[in-house]
């Protein structure tokens, strides 16, 4: 069975949606990087922050605590 192609408008809308999602992901990744830097700076000055940062990194990489 041959499936028909979506209409040109549907394809363009899907491409636009994908671009928007890519941009949201890029912004989100940048925000996460900034938060990670903040945690690392705190960890340099605060032992409790070190423990939190280590726990976050273990959880992030699926390692047991």
C-alpha positions as CSV (number, residue, x, y, z in Angstrom):
1,X,0.0,0.0,0.0
2,X,1.3,3.4,-0.9
3,X,0.6,6.2,1.6
4,X,0.1,9.7,0.3
5,X,2.5,12.5,1.2
6,X,1.2,15.1,3.7
7,X,0.2,18.3,2.1
8,X,2.8,21.0,1.5
9,X,1.3,23.1,4.3
10,X,1.5,20.1,6.7
11,X,5.1,19.5,5.8
12,X,6.0,23.1,6.2
13,X,4.2,23.2,9.6
14,X,6.0,20.1,10.7
15,X,9.4,21.6,9.7
16,X,8.5,24.9,11.5
17,X,7.5,22.9,14.6
18,X,10.8,21.0,14.5
19,X,12.8,24.2,14.2
20,X,10.9,25.7,17.2
21,X,11.6,22.6,19.3
22,X,15.3,22.7,18.3
23,X,15.5,26.4,19.5
24,X,13.7,25.6,22.8
25,X,16.1,22.7,23.3
26,X,19.1,24.9,22.6
27,X,17.9,27.6,25.1
28,X,17.1,24.9,27.7
29,X,20.6,23.4,27.3
30,X,22.1,26.8,27.7
31,X,20.1,27.4,30.9
32,X,21.1,24.0,32.3
33,X,24.8,24.8,31.6
34,X,24.4,28.1,33.5
35,X,22.8,26.3,36.5
36,X,25.6,23.7,36.4
37,X,28.2,26.4,36.5
38,X,26.5,28.1,39.4
39,X,26.4,24.8,41.4
40,X,30.1,24.3,40.7
41,X,30.9,27.8,41.9
42,X,28.9,27.2,45.1
43,X,30.6,23.8,45.6
44,X,34.0,25.5,45.5
45,X,33.0,27.6,48.6
46,X,30.6,25.3,50.4
47,X,31.0,21.6,51.4
48,X,27.2,21.1,51.5
49,X,27.1,22.3,47.8
50,X,29.8,19.8,47.0
51,X,27.6,17.0,48.3
52,X,24.6,18.3,46.3
53,X,26.7,18.6,43.1
54,X,28.0,15.1,43.5
55,X,24.5,13.7,44.0
56,X,23.2,15.6,40.9
57,X,26.1,14.2,38.8
58,X,25.5,10.7,40.1
59,X,21.8,10.9,39.3
60,X,22.5,12.5,35.9
61,X,24.7,9.6,34.9
62,X,22.6,6.9,36.4
63,X,25.2,5.9,39.0
64,X,24.1,4.5,42.3
65,X,24.5,6.9,45.3
